[in-house]
C-alpha cells in the first residue's frame, strides 16, 4: 500500500498538472471502484480543482463549491498521467479516468482484489468520514506522539501501522523507522521508556521526511510510471532485504512472516542479536494483528 512518502510524491506531481484546472470529466471503466452515489460523479465535473491533499493514505482532489474526490489506492492501486498531446488507449488495468485540460489521470489497480476505491463527496463533514483519525506524525510533538503510542497496549510495529493511531505509516516505512530507532518490532508500546519513545519519534520524522525529499528529488516534475511507486526500494535499509547485510552493522537482515505480511529487521541493531521466530509474532499478535486488516476500506 502506498504510504505517506509515496502519496506525497503523487501530490507533488499532481499539483502543477491539475490545481486551478477544470475537471472536465470522470469516466468509470470498472463500476466497483465507485463507492458513492450521492452526489453523483457528474456533480464533480466542470469544477475547478482548488487543491490536492493527503488524508491519511487517501488522495483528495478539493474542488470548488466544497466538493471532494477521494481516491484510496489500497494495496495495488496506482495513478498514471497521460499528457493531452500524447493520447493513449485505456490502460488494461484502468478503473477510472479524470480528464483535465493538460491531460488525463488514470486510476489503475493490478490483480483481482478490487480494493481501490473512489468517492465523490459534498461538504467537509462528508469528507471527514474518510479520515481514520490518525495523528499526523510530521506535525506532532514527542508528547502527543507518546500519548497516541501508549494509548493501547500493542507491539510497536502494530501501533505504527494502525491508521486510527498514526496517519500514513504502513508496513514498509515502519520497518525502516524501527531500524532507525534501534527497536524490536515486537517491543510493547506500554513498556517503552521515555528515551525510547523520543528516539522512535525522531526516527519517524527523519525517515518519513527524508524519503519524501528523496522521492521528490528523484522524480522532479516527472510523474511516476508503472512500477515506480513501490514498497521495495534499493536504498531501504531493511525492508525487503531479507538475507542481505544490514548497512549499519553488517548483520544479516531477518524476517517475520505472519498472514500475508512480512516484517524485516536487523538482529544486530534492533534485538540485541536475537533472531525472532515467526511463532513469536503469531502468539503476540493473534488478536493484536488480525489477518483481515487489509480488507477494503482499511488504511
TARA-V924185 format. One record per backbone hydrogen bond with DSSP energy under -0.5 kcal/mol. CO is the residue of the C=O (numbers start at 0). NH is the residue of the N-H. E is the energy in kcal/mol with one decimal. If there is no record, write none. Layout:
co nh e
CO NH E
CO NH E
This chain:
co nh e
2 5 -0.7
2 6 -2.8
3 7 -2.7
4 8 -1.5
5 9 -2.0
6 10 -2.4
7 11 -2.5
8 12 -2.0
9 13 -2.5
10 14 -2.5
11 15 -0.6
13 16 -1.4
13 17 -2.4
13 18 -0.5
14 18 -1.7
17 20 -2.2
20 48 -2.8
21 23 -1.3
22 45 -3.3
22 46 -0.6
24 98 -2.9
26 28 -0.7
26 96 -2.5
29 32 -1.9
30 33 -1.2
32 34 -0.7
32 117 -2.7
39 42 -2.0
40 43 -1.7
40 44 -0.6
43 46 -1.2
46 22 -2.9
47 49 -0.6
47 63 -1.8
48 19 -3.4
50 61 -2.9
52 59 -3.1
54 56 -0.6
54 57 -2.0
56 72 -0.6
57 54 -2.4
58 70 -3.0
59 52 -2.2
59 61 -0.7
60 62 -0.7
60 68 -2.2
61 49 -3.1
61 50 -1.5
62 65 -0.6
62 66 -0.8
63 66 -0.6
65 122 -2.9
66 62 -2.9
67 69 -0.5
67 120 -2.7
68 60 -2.8
68 70 -0.5
69 71 -0.5
69 118 -2.4
70 58 -2.9
70 72 -0.6
71 116 -2.3
72 76 -2.0
73 1 -0.7
75 109 -1.3
77 107 -2.9
79 105 -3.2
81 103 -2.6
82 85 -1.7
90 93 -2.4
92 108 -1.9
94 28 -2.4
94 29 -2.0
95 106 -3.0
96 26 -2.3
97 104 -2.7
98 23 -2.1
98 24 -1.1
101 83 -2.3
102 99 -3.1
103 81 -2.6
103 105 -0.5
104 97 -2.6
105 79 -2.4
105 107 -0.6
106 94 -3.5
106 95 -1.4
107 77 -2.2
116 71 -2.4
117 34 -2.9
118 69 -3.1
120 67 -2.4
120 122 -0.5
122 126 -1.8
123 127 -2.3
124 128 -0.8
125 128 -0.6
126 129 -2.1
127 130 -1.6
129 131 -0.7
134 136 -1.2
134 166 -2.7
135 138 -1.6
136 139 -1.4
140 144 -2.4
141 145 -2.7
142 146 -2.1
143 147 -1.9
144 148 -2.7
145 149 -2.5
147 150 -0.9
153 188 -2.9
154 158 -2.4
155 159 -2.3
156 160 -1.3
158 161 -1.1
160 162 -0.7
161 164 -1.7
161 165 -2.7
162 133 -0.6
164 134 -2.0
167 3 -2.9
169 173 -1.7
170 174 -1.4
171 175 -1.5
172 176 -2.7
173 177 -2.5
174 178 -1.9
175 179 -2.3
176 180 -2.2
177 181 -0.7
177 182 -2.3
178 181 -0.8
183 186 -1.4
184 156 -1.7
186 155 -2.8
187 190 -1.6
187 191 -0.5
188 191 -0.8
192 196 -2.3
193 197 -2.5
194 198 -2.1
195 199 -2.3
196 200 -2.7
197 201 -2.3
198 202 -1.9
199 203 -2.5
200 204 -2.1
201 205 -2.5
202 206 -2.6
203 207 -2.3
204 208 -2.4
205 209 -2.4
206 210 -2.0
207 211 -2.1
208 212 -2.4
209 213 -2.6
210 214 -2.4
211 215 -2.1
212 216 -2.5
213 217 -1.9
214 218 -2.2
215 219 -2.2
218 221 -2.7
224 227 -2.1
227 229 -0.7
230 232 -0.6
232 235 -2.0
237 240 -2.4
240 243 -2.5
243 252 -3.1
245 249 -1.6
250 245 -2.6
251 266 -0.6
252 242 -2.8
253 264 -2.0
255 257 -0.5
255 262 -2.8
257 260 -2.4
260 257 -2.8
262 255 -2.3
264 253 -2.7
264 266 -0.6
265 269 -2.6
265 270 -0.5
266 270 -1.3
266 272 -3.0
270 273 -1.5
273 275 -0.6
276 279 -1.1
276 280 -1.2
277 281 -2.2
278 282 -2.5
279 283 -2.6
280 284 -2.8
281 285 -0.5
282 285 -0.5
284 288 -2.5
289 292 -1.3
291 294 -1.6
294 297 -1.9
298 56 -0.5
